[in-house]
Amino acid sequence: MAIKSSKPNPFIAWCLGIIVPAWIRLIRMTTRWEVIGQENFERARASEEGMIVVFWHSRILMMVDQRRLFPNRFWFMISEHRDGELIARAVKGFDISFARGSARNPRKKAKNKSGSNALRTLLKALRRGEGVGLTPDGPRGPREKCHAGIVQLAKLSGVPVYPAAFAVQRAHFFSTWDRFHFPFPFSKGCYVYGDPIIVEGDEEEARQKIEDALQKVTREADRRMGHLATDAKMTAQAADDRKTVSSS
């Protein structure tokens, strides 16, 4: 069996490095934006003690653009797989630092040494008062299910976790595992920032609290942009597809 290379195709990486930043800036400039939870956004931006901003993998595109509004250094965690390298190449013009690894299951050190290294890097950044952006269901899902790594990072650092989401009225939901939200220009859009969460006590309870908060801000963004019915339909279709596969 041939082993897939962990390095991305150089031509594809080059194209993404040009197209993605241009598309993000086009969406920013041609969209009429509204911010819900402005006070939470201002609190996160003004923080000098570090903060974690979390959003689902499907909403990563325009959340990248929010980095420019934060004065301190900002970090993302990306996988060491070629998908992570493609993301790094695509958003390198947005002044983002990267910790490479996965927060899927930090307790399984034998299987996830790179994830432990990434968590240590991010913990040091937070203690310096820097910001961290995480997709708790990345890099491979399950969709909109919060992994445990975010909870450990927040608990060890003691910094607040801010759930966030964006949605644009003119957009397409791809039939990928995360239902990637791809915005089109000349539209209306909104960012939604939820109340900060301090992780204390039981880790499973905190994990569920973050997951619920992320669901809330994402559904609020979709509701305002008229996408709740679309997303519900795609979720039902995915469930039907899984039943078909399992019964065949």
C-alpha positions in Angstrom: 0.0 0.0 0.0 1.4 3.4 -1.0 1.8 5.8 1.9 0.4 9.3 1.4 2.9 12.1 1.7 2.5 14.5 4.7 3.6 17.3 2.5 1.1 19.3 0.4 1.4 19.7 -3.3 3.5 22.8 -3.8 1.4 24.2 -6.6 -1.9 23.8 -4.5 -0.2 25.3 -1.5 1.0 28.3 -3.7 -2.5 28.8 -5.1 -4.2 28.7 -1.7 -1.6 31.2 -0.4 -2.9 33.7 -3.0 -6.6 32.8 -3.4 -7.7 32.3 0.2 -6.3 35.6 1.6 -7.8 37.5 -1.3 -11.2 35.9 -0.9 -11.2 36.6 2.9 -10.4 40.2 2.3 -13.1 40.4 -0.5 -15.7 39.0 1.9 -14.6 41.4 4.6 -14.9 44.5 2.4 -18.1 43.7 0.6 -20.1 42.4 3.5 -22.3 44.4 5.9 -21.2 43.1 9.2 -22.9 43.1 12.6 -21.3 42.0 15.9 -23.5 40.2 18.4 -22.0 40.2 21.9 -19.9 43.2 21.2 -19.1 43.6 24.9 -17.6 40.0 25.0 -15.5 40.8 21.9 -14.2 44.0 23.4 -13.3 42.1 26.6 -11.4 39.5 24.8 -9.6 42.0 22.6 -8.6 44.2 25.6 -7.4 41.2 27.7 -3.7 41.3 28.8 -3.9 38.0 30.5 -4.4 35.8 27.5 -7.6 34.3 26.2 -8.8 31.3 24.1 -11.3 31.9 21.3 -13.0 28.8 20.1 -15.1 28.2 17.0 -16.2 25.1 15.0 -14.0 23.9 12.2 -16.7 24.9 9.7 -16.4 28.6 10.6 -12.6 28.9 10.5 -12.5 31.0 7.2 -13.7 34.4 8.4 -12.6 33.8 12.0 -9.0 34.0 10.7 -9.8 37.6 9.6 -10.6 38.6 13.2 -7.0 38.1 14.2 -6.2 41.6 12.8 -8.3 43.1 15.6 -6.3 41.6 18.4 -3.2 43.6 19.3 -1.2 40.8 20.9 0.4 37.7 19.3 -2.2 35.1 18.3 -1.8 31.4 17.9 -3.7 28.6 16.1 -3.3 24.9 16.6 -3.0 23.0 13.3 -2.4 19.3 12.6 1.0 18.1 11.3 -0.8 16.4 8.4 -0.7 18.1 5.0 -4.2 19.6 5.6 -2.7 21.6 8.5 0.2 22.7 6.3 -2.2 23.9 3.6 -4.1 25.9 6.2 -0.8 27.5 7.4 0.1 28.4 3.9 -3.3 29.8 3.1 -3.4 32.2 6.1 0.2 33.0 6.5 -0.5 36.7 5.6 -2.7 37.2 8.7 0.2 37.3 11.2 -0.8 34.0 12.9 1.6 31.8 14.8 1.1 28.0 14.7 1.4 25.2 17.2 1.5 21.9 15.3 -0.4 19.0 16.8 -3.8 17.8 17.7 -5.9 18.3 20.8 -8.0 15.3 20.1 -6.9 13.2 23.1 -3.9 14.5 25.1 -4.1 11.6 27.6 -2.9 9.1 24.9 0.7 10.3 24.8 2.0 7.4 22.9 -0.4 8.2 20.0 -0.3 12.0 20.3 3.1 13.2 21.3 2.9 16.1 18.9 -0.4 17.1 20.5 1.2 17.3 24.0 4.0 19.5 22.5 1.5 21.8 20.9 -0.5 22.1 24.2 2.7 23.1 26.0 3.5 25.7 23.4 0.0 27.2 23.7 0.1 27.1 27.5 3.3 29.2 27.4 1.8 31.6 25.0 -1.3 32.1 27.2 0.9 32.7 30.3 2.6 35.5 28.3 -0.8 37.1 27.7 -1.1 36.1 24.1 -4.3 34.8 22.4 -5.1 31.3 21.1 -7.7 30.3 18.5 -8.9 26.7 18.5 -11.4 24.5 16.6 -12.5 22.0 19.3 -14.0 19.6 16.7 -10.9 19.7 14.4 -9.1 18.5 12.5 -11.4 15.5 11.6 -14.5 15.6 13.8 -16.9 14.4 14.9 -18.7 17.5 13.8 -19.5 20.1 16.5 -18.2 17.8 19.3 -15.7 19.4 21.7 -12.5 17.4 22.3 -10.9 17.2 25.7 -7.7 19.2 24.8 -9.4 22.6 25.0 -10.6 21.9 28.5 -7.1 20.9 29.8 -5.5 23.9 28.2 -8.1 26.3 29.7 -7.9 24.7 33.1 -4.1 24.7 33.3 -3.9 28.3 32.0 -6.8 29.7 34.0 -7.7 32.0 31.1 -11.3 32.5 29.8 -12.7 30.7 26.8 -14.7 32.8 24.4 -17.1 30.9 22.1 -17.5 32.6 18.7 -19.0 32.0 15.3 -19.7 33.8 12.0 -22.3 33.4 9.3 -23.0 35.2 6.0 -26.4 35.4 4.4 -25.1 34.4 0.9 -23.2 31.3 1.6 -22.8 27.6 0.7 -22.6 24.7 3.1 -20.3 22.1 1.7 -21.2 18.4 2.1 -17.9 17.8 4.0 -17.8 16.3 7.5 -17.9 19.8 9.1 -20.5 21.3 6.7 -18.0 24.0 5.8 -19.6 27.5 5.7 -18.3 29.2 2.5 -19.4 32.9 2.2 -20.0 34.8 -1.0 -19.3 38.6 -1.4 -21.8 41.4 -1.4 -24.0 40.2 1.4 -24.9 40.5 5.1 -22.9 38.8 7.8 -22.5 38.6 11.5 -20.1 37.6 14.2 -21.4 36.2 17.5 -19.3 36.2 20.6 -20.6 34.4 23.7 -20.0 35.0 27.4 -16.5 34.0 28.6 -16.2 30.6 30.3 -13.7 29.9 33.1 -12.9 26.1 33.3 -13.0 24.9 36.9 -13.9 21.6 38.6 -15.1 18.6 36.6 -13.6 18.5 33.1 -16.4 16.6 31.4 -18.9 19.2 32.7 -16.7 22.0 31.5 -16.3 20.3 28.1 -20.0 20.0 27.7 -20.5 23.7 28.8 -18.1 24.8 26.0 -19.8 22.6 23.5 -23.2 23.9 24.4 -22.0 27.5 24.3 -20.5 27.0 20.8 -23.7 25.4 19.6 -25.6 28.4 20.9 -23.5 31.1 19.2 -23.3 29.1 15.9 -27.1 28.6 15.8 -27.6 32.3 16.6 -25.4 33.3 13.7 -27.2 30.9 11.4 -30.6 32.1 12.6 -29.8 35.7 11.9 -28.6 34.8 8.4 -31.5 32.5 7.6 -29.5 29.2 7.5 -31.1 27.1 10.3 -33.4 25.2 7.9 -30.6 24.6 5.5 -28.2 23.2 8.1 -31.0 21.1 9.7 -31.7 19.6 6.2 -28.1 18.7 5.6 -27.8 17.2 9.0 -30.8 15.0 8.4 -29.5 14.0 5.0 -26.1 13.0 6.5 -27.9 10.8 9.1 -29.8 9.1 6.3 -26.6 8.5 4.4 -25.0 6.9 7.5 -28.0 4.6 7.9 -27.8 3.6 4.2 -24.2 2.7 4.5 -24.6 0.7 7.7 -27.5 -1.3 6.3 -25.8 -2.1 3.0 
